């Protein structure tokens, strides 16, 4: 049975910033996201935009993130 990651409580989570080191075309600097482990679920994470954290989160399992190329979680 799979776990509904969106049914999990978000707080209190400690988001940490991950930056790709690239500059975007409008000169606003690095493209970054923030990531936090979901409470009560092994190997599950919430991601949000570092420049607009109130826009909401996307949630993924660690397997999904690693399959997308995120080797440092």
N, CA, C and O atoms as a Tinker XYZ file with bonds, in Angstrom:
   292  protein
     1  N      0.841000   -1.171000    0.000000    73     2
     2  CA     0.000000    0.000000    0.000000    64     1     3
     3  C      0.891000    1.242000    0.000000    63     2     4     5
     4  O      1.843000    1.327000    0.776000    81     3
     5  N      0.581000    2.198000   -0.868000    73     3     6
     6  CA     1.372000    3.422000   -0.925000    64     5     7
     7  C      0.797000    4.470000    0.028000    63     6     8     9
     8  O     -0.384000    4.437000    0.375000    81     7
     9  N      1.645000    5.381000    0.433000    73     7    10
    10  CA     1.277000    6.442000    1.361000    64     9    11
    11  C      0.946000    7.702000    0.564000    63    10    12    13
    12  O      1.672000    8.056000   -0.365000    81    11
    13  N     -0.142000    8.378000    0.920000    73    11    14
    14  CA    -0.495000    9.650000    0.289000    64    13    15
    15  C      0.387000   10.743000    0.894000    63    14    16    17
    16  O      0.132000   11.208000    2.005000    81    15
    17  N      1.415000   11.148000    0.165000    73    15    18
    18  CA     2.359000   12.133000    0.685000    64    17    19
    19  C      1.706000   13.490000    0.918000    63    18    20    21
    20  O      2.152000   14.248000    1.779000    81    19
    21  N      0.661000   13.804000    0.168000    73    19    22
    22  CA    -0.011000   15.093000    0.336000    64    21    23
    23  C     -0.930000   15.115000    1.555000    63    22    24    25
    24  O     -1.407000   16.181000    1.946000    81    23
    25  N     -1.183000   13.969000    2.154000    73    23    26
    26  CA    -1.989000   13.912000    3.369000    64    25    27
    27  C     -1.130000   14.138000    4.612000    63    26    28    29
    28  O     -1.660000   14.269000    5.715000    81    27
    29  N      0.179000   14.183000    4.442000    73    27    30
    30  CA     1.095000   14.361000    5.564000    64    29    31
    31  C      1.184000   15.825000    5.975000    63    30    32    33
    32  O      1.119000   16.733000    5.146000    81    31
    33  N      1.333000   16.023000    7.267000    73    31    34
    34  CA     1.459000   17.361000    7.834000    64    33    35
    35  C      2.796000   17.979000    7.427000    63    34    36    37
    36  O      3.827000   17.306000    7.447000    81    35
    37  N      2.775000   19.245000    7.063000    73    35    38
    38  CA     4.000000   19.923000    6.650000    64    37    39
    39  C      4.822000   20.473000    7.804000    63    38    40    41
    40  O      6.048000   20.521000    7.711000    81    39
    41  N      4.194000   20.878000    8.860000    73    39    42
    42  CA     4.972000   21.512000    9.912000    64    41    43
    43  C      5.121000   20.577000   11.103000    63    42    44    45
    44  O      4.236000   19.750000   11.321000    81    43
    45  N      6.159000   20.660000   11.862000    73    43    46
    46  CA     7.307000   21.543000   11.631000    64    45    47
    47  C      8.351000   20.836000   10.764000    63    46    48    49
    48  O      8.846000   19.766000   11.122000    81    47
    49  N      8.671000   21.426000    9.652000    73    47    50
    50  CA     9.701000   20.858000    8.785000    64    49    51
    51  C     10.816000   21.873000    8.630000    63    50    52    53
    52  O     10.583000   23.080000    8.565000    81    51
    53  N     12.006000   21.368000    8.575000    73    51    54
    54  CA    13.167000   22.217000    8.360000    64    53    55
    55  C     13.568000   22.133000    6.899000    63    54    56    57
    56  O     14.195000   21.164000    6.472000    81    55
    57  N     13.205000   23.146000    6.140000    73    55    58
    58  CA    13.600000   23.200000    4.739000    64    57    59
    59  C     15.051000   23.647000    4.649000    63    58    60    61
    60  O     15.488000   24.531000    5.386000    81    59
    61  N     15.782000   23.034000    3.748000    73    59    62
    62  CA    17.146000   23.474000    3.472000    64    61    63
    63  C     17.254000   23.809000    1.991000    63    62    64    65
    64  O     16.592000   23.196000    1.154000    81    63
    65  N     18.081000   24.774000    1.686000    73    63    66
    66  CA    18.200000   25.279000    0.317000    64    65    67
    67  C     19.198000   24.440000   -0.476000    63    66    68    69
    68  O     20.275000   24.095000    0.008000    81    67
    69  N     18.810000   24.126000   -1.701000    73    67    70
    70  CA    19.685000   23.442000   -2.652000    64    69    71
    71  C     19.716000   24.299000   -3.914000    63    70    72    73
    72  O     18.673000   24.601000   -4.495000    81    71
    73  N     20.916000   24.688000   -4.331000    73    71    74
    74  CA    21.066000   25.550000   -5.508000    64    73    75
    75  C     21.868000   24.839000   -6.584000    63    74    76    77
    76  O     22.799000   24.085000   -6.303000    81    75
    77  N     21.479000   25.101000   -7.820000    73    75    78
    78  CA    22.156000   24.481000   -8.945000    64    77    79
    79  C     23.379000   25.238000   -9.414000    63    78    80    81
    80  O     24.161000   24.710000  -10.205000    81    79
    81  N     23.565000   26.466000   -8.946000    73    79    82
    82  CA    24.728000   27.233000   -9.316000    64    81    83
    83  C     24.626000   27.903000  -10.674000    63    82    84    85
    84  O     25.600000   28.486000  -11.150000    81    83
    85  N     23.471000   27.830000  -11.299000    73    83    86
    86  CA    23.324000   28.464000  -12.609000    64    85    87
    87  C     22.594000   29.793000  -12.473000    63    86    88    89
    88  O     21.814000   29.987000  -11.540000    81    87
    89  N     22.845000   30.695000  -13.393000    73    87    90
    90  CA    22.145000   31.981000  -13.423000    64    89    91
    91  C     21.049000   31.925000  -14.465000    63    90    92    93
    92  O     21.244000   31.392000  -15.557000    81    91
    93  N     19.898000   32.476000  -14.126000    73    91    94
    94  CA    18.816000   32.522000  -15.104000    64    93    95
    95  C     18.966000   33.762000  -15.980000    63    94    96    97
    96  O     19.776000   34.641000  -15.685000    81    95
    97  N     18.196000   33.831000  -17.041000    73    95    98
    98  CA    18.359000   34.889000  -18.039000    64    97    99
    99  C     17.999000   36.281000  -17.529000    63    98   100   101
   100  O     18.519000   37.270000  -18.045000    81    99
   101  N     17.124000   36.383000  -16.529000    73    99   102
   102  CA    16.736000   37.718000  -16.064000    64   101   103
   103  C     17.705000   38.284000  -15.028000    63   102   104   105
   104  O     17.471000   39.364000  -14.485000    81   103
   105  N     18.786000   37.564000  -14.751000    73   103   106
   106  CA    19.829000   38.066000  -13.873000    64   105   107
   107  C     19.513000   38.022000  -12.401000    63   106   108   109
   108  O     20.197000   38.670000  -11.609000    81   107
   109  N     18.501000   37.282000  -12.010000    73   107   110
   110  CA    18.130000   37.216000  -10.602000    64   109   111
   111  C     18.951000   36.208000   -9.814000    63   110   112   113
   112  O     18.645000   35.943000   -8.652000    81   111
   113  N     19.965000   35.652000  -10.409000    73   111   114
   114  CA    20.846000   34.768000   -9.660000    64   113   115
   115  C     20.520000   33.311000   -9.823000    63   114   116   117
   116  O     19.975000   32.872000  -10.836000    81   115
   117  N     20.868000   32.581000   -8.803000    73   115   118
   118  CA    20.785000   31.129000   -8.866000    64   117   119
   119  C     19.352000   30.609000   -8.887000    63   118   120   121
   120  O     18.422000   31.247000   -8.393000    81   119
   121  N     19.216000   29.433000   -9.474000    73   119   122
   122  CA    17.949000   28.704000   -9.435000    64   121   123
   123  C     18.026000   27.753000   -8.249000    63   122   124   125
   124  O     18.801000   26.797000   -8.265000    81   123
   125  N     17.236000   28.009000   -7.235000    73   123   126
   126  CA    17.294000   27.210000   -6.011000    64   125   127
   127  C     15.925000   26.627000   -5.682000    63   126   128   129
   128  O     14.886000   27.139000   -6.099000    81   127
   129  N     15.963000   25.556000   -4.934000    73   127   130
   130  CA    14.749000   25.011000   -4.352000    64   129   131
   131  C     15.042000   24.707000   -2.904000    63   130   132   133
   132  O     16.200000   24.668000   -2.487000    81   131
   133  N     13.994000   24.492000   -2.139000    73   131   134
   134  CA    14.142000   24.101000   -0.749000    64   133   135
   135  C     13.532000   22.728000   -0.583000    63   134   136   137
   136  O     12.503000   22.419000   -1.185000    81   135
   137  N     14.168000   21.900000    0.237000    73   135   138
   138  CA    13.739000   20.523000    0.418000    64   137   139
   139  C     13.682000   20.199000    1.906000    63   138   140   141
   140  O     14.500000   20.680000    2.689000    81   139
   141  N     12.710000   19.384000    2.282000    73   139   142
   142  CA    12.572000   18.940000    3.671000    64   141   143
   143  C     12.038000   17.519000    3.680000    63   142   144   145
   144  O     11.249000   17.129000    2.818000    81   143
   145  N     12.474000   16.758000    4.657000    73   143   146
   146  CA    11.949000   15.404000    4.841000    64   145   147
   147  C     10.537000   15.489000    5.393000    63   146   148   149
   148  O     10.243000   16.337000    6.236000    81   147
   149  N      9.665000   14.612000    4.918000    73   147   150
   150  CA     8.302000   14.561000    5.447000    64   149   151
   151  C      8.301000   13.797000    6.762000    63   150   152   153
   152  O      8.921000   12.740000    6.875000    81   151
   153  N      7.613000   14.329000    7.738000    73   151   154
   154  CA     7.523000   13.715000    9.051000    64   153   155
   155  C      6.709000   12.436000    8.995000    63   154   156   157
   156  O      5.627000   12.409000    8.407000    81   155
   157  N      7.220000   11.384000    9.600000    73   155   158
   158  CA     6.484000   10.138000    9.712000    64   157   159
   159  C      6.523000    9.235000    8.498000    63   158   160   161
   160  O      5.837000    8.213000    8.472000    81   159
   161  N      7.313000    9.587000    7.483000    73   159   162
   162  CA     7.429000    8.768000    6.275000    64   161   163
   163  C      8.911000    8.624000    5.956000    63   162   164   165
   164  O      9.632000    9.618000    5.877000    81   163
   165  N      9.359000    7.400000    5.776000    73   163   166
   166  CA    10.751000    7.183000    5.403000    64   165   167
   167  C     10.971000    7.536000    3.943000    63   166   168   169
   168  O     10.167000    7.175000    3.083000    81   167
   169  N     12.062000    8.244000    3.662000    73   167   170
   170  CA    12.505000    8.541000    2.303000    64   169   171
   171  C     11.426000    9.256000    1.482000    63   170   172   173
   172  O     11.134000    8.864000    0.352000    81   171
   173  N     10.840000   10.305000    2.063000    73   171   174
   174  CA     9.841000   11.123000    1.363000    64   173   175
   175  C     10.133000   12.590000    1.662000    63   174   176   177
   176  O     10.557000   12.938000    2.763000    81   175
   177  N      9.898000   13.453000    0.658000    73   175   178
   178  CA    10.344000   14.834000    0.755000    64   177   179
   179  C      9.316000   15.806000    0.198000    63   178   180   181
   180  O      8.508000   15.460000   -0.664000    81   179
   181  N      9.367000   17.034000    0.712000    73   179   182
   182  CA     8.594000   18.148000    0.167000    64   181   183
   183  C      9.581000   19.127000   -0.445000    63   182   184   185
   184  O     10.614000   19.424000    0.155000    81   183
   185  N      9.273000   19.629000   -1.631000    73   183   186
   186  CA    10.102000   20.616000   -2.320000    64   185   187
   187  C      9.279000   21.869000   -2.543000    63   186   188   189
   188  O      8.075000   21.796000   -2.789000    81   187
   189  N      9.937000   23.029000   -2.456000    73   187   190
   190  CA     9.264000   24.289000   -2.743000    64   189   191
   191  C     10.251000   25.262000   -3.384000    63   190   192   193
   192  O     11.466000   25.076000   -3.313000    81   191
   193  N      9.710000   26.286000   -4.000000    73   191   194
   194  CA    10.497000   27.328000   -4.649000    64   193   195
   195  C     11.116000   28.220000   -3.578000    63   194   196   197
   196  O     10.402000   28.750000   -2.726000    81   195
   197  N     12.424000   28.390000   -3.611000    73   195   198
   198  CA    13.088000   29.207000   -2.596000    64   197   199
   199  C     12.723000   30.687000   -2.706000    63   198   200   201
   200  O     12.780000   31.407000   -1.709000    81   199
   201  N     12.352000   31.148000   -3.891000    73   199   202
   202  CA    11.994000   32.552000   -4.071000    64   201   203
   203  C     10.518000   32.820000   -3.791000    63   202   204   205
   204  O     10.118000   33.974000   -3.635000    81   203
   205  N      9.708000   31.768000   -3.726000    73   203   206
   206  CA     8.277000   31.917000   -3.463000    64   205   207
   207  C      7.792000   30.736000   -2.616000    63   206   208   209
   208  O      7.005000   29.919000   -3.095000    81   207
   209  N      8.250000   30.636000   -1.371000    73   207   210
   210  CA     7.916000   29.479000   -0.544000    64   209   211
   211  C      6.430000   29.337000   -0.220000    63   210   212   213
   212  O      5.979000   28.246000    0.131000    81   211
   213  N      5.669000   30.418000   -0.332000    73   211   214
   214  CA     4.236000   30.350000   -0.041000    64   213   215
   215  C      3.418000   29.781000   -1.194000    63   214   216   217
   216  O      2.204000   29.620000   -1.071000    81   215
   217  N      4.069000   29.477000   -2.306000    73   215   218
   218  CA     3.362000   28.948000   -3.480000    64   217   219
   219  C      2.953000   27.492000   -3.311000    63   218   220   221
   220  O      2.216000   26.960000   -4.141000    81   219
   221  N      3.411000   26.849000   -2.265000    73   219   222
   222  CA     3.055000   25.459000   -2.027000    64   221   223
   223  C      4.234000   24.526000   -2.243000    63   222   224   225
   224  O      5.339000   24.958000   -2.571000    81   223
   225  N      3.979000   23.248000   -2.054000    73   223   226
   226  CA     5.041000   22.252000   -2.169000    64   225   227
   227  C      4.655000   21.165000   -3.157000    63   226   228   229
   228  O      3.480000   20.935000   -3.443000    81   227
   229  N      5.670000   20.517000   -3.660000    73   227   230
   230  CA     5.520000   19.272000   -4.406000    64   229   231
   231  C      6.155000   18.201000   -3.544000    63   230   232   233
   232  O      7.154000   18.453000   -2.870000    81   231
   233  N      5.589000   17.019000   -3.559000    73   231   234
   234  CA     6.088000   15.954000   -2.680000    64   233   235
   235  C      6.475000   14.737000   -3.498000    63   234   236   237
   236  O      5.782000   14.345000   -4.437000    81   235
   237  N      7.600000   14.150000   -3.115000    73   235   238
   238  CA     8.162000   13.027000   -3.853000    64   237   239
   239  C      8.768000   12.019000   -2.899000    63   238   240   241
   240  O      9.155000   12.351000   -1.778000    81   239
   241  N      8.844000   10.787000   -3.360000    73   239   242
   242  CA     9.630000    9.791000   -2.638000    64   241   243
   243  C     11.091000    9.996000   -3.014000    63   242   244   245
   244  O     11.400000   10.615000   -4.032000    81   243
   245  N     11.976000    9.477000   -2.193000    73   243   246
   246  CA    13.390000    9.549000   -2.511000    64   245   247
   247  C     13.709000    8.842000   -3.814000    63   246   248   249
   248  O     14.569000    9.295000   -4.570000    81   247
   249  N     13.029000    7.739000   -4.086000    73   247   250
   250  CA    13.243000    7.004000   -5.340000    64   249   251
   251  C     12.899000    7.868000   -6.543000    63   250   252   253
   252  O     13.611000    7.852000   -7.547000    81   251
   253  N     11.816000    8.618000   -6.447000    73   251   254
   254  CA    11.426000    9.501000   -7.553000    64   253   255
   255  C     12.465000   10.598000   -7.776000    63   254   256   257
   256  O     12.810000   10.907000   -8.917000    81   255
   257  N     12.959000   11.183000   -6.693000    73   255   258
   258  CA    13.956000   12.241000   -6.829000    64   257   259
   259  C     15.264000   11.705000   -7.398000    63   258   260   261
   260  O     15.878000   12.346000   -8.252000    81   259
   261  N     15.693000   10.541000   -6.935000    73   259   262
   262  CA    16.928000    9.948000   -7.467000    64   261   263
   263  C     16.767000    9.579000   -8.938000    63   262   264   265
   264  O     17.711000    9.727000   -9.715000    81   263
   265  N     15.588000    9.101000   -9.333000    73   263   266
   266  CA    15.336000    8.768000  -10.739000    64   265   267
   267  C     15.367000   10.025000  -11.614000    63   266   268   269
   268  O     15.679000    9.944000  -12.802000    81   267
   269  N     15.046000   11.185000  -11.031000    73   267   270
   270  CA    15.079000   12.450000  -11.761000    64   269   271
   271  C     16.475000   13.075000  -11.767000    63   270   272   273
   272  O     16.674000   14.146000  -12.341000    81   271
   273  N     17.434000   12.416000  -11.136000    73   271   274
   274  CA    18.814000   12.892000  -11.157000    64   273   275
   275  C     19.279000   13.612000   -9.911000    63   274   276   277
   276  O     20.408000   14.101000   -9.876000    81   275
   277  N     18.440000   13.693000   -8.877000    73   275   278
   278  CA    18.866000   14.328000   -7.624000    64   277   279
   279  C     19.583000   13.285000   -6.780000    63   278   280   281
   280  O     18.952000   12.513000   -6.057000    81   279
   281  N     20.883000   13.270000   -6.879000    73   279   282
   282  CA    21.654000   12.267000   -6.148000    64   281   283
   283  C     22.000000   12.717000   -4.742000    63   282   284   285
   284  O     22.322000   11.887000   -3.891000    81   283
   285  N     21.941000   14.019000   -4.479000    73   283   286
   286  CA    22.200000   14.548000   -3.141000    64   285   287
   287  C     20.887000   15.050000   -2.573000    63   286   288   289
   288  O     20.407000   16.123000   -2.939000    81   287
   289  N     20.315000   14.269000   -1.682000    73   287   290
   290  CA    19.025000   14.650000   -1.093000    64   289   291
   291  C     19.239000   14.962000    0.374000    63   290   292
   292  O     18.290000   15.307000    1.077000    81   291
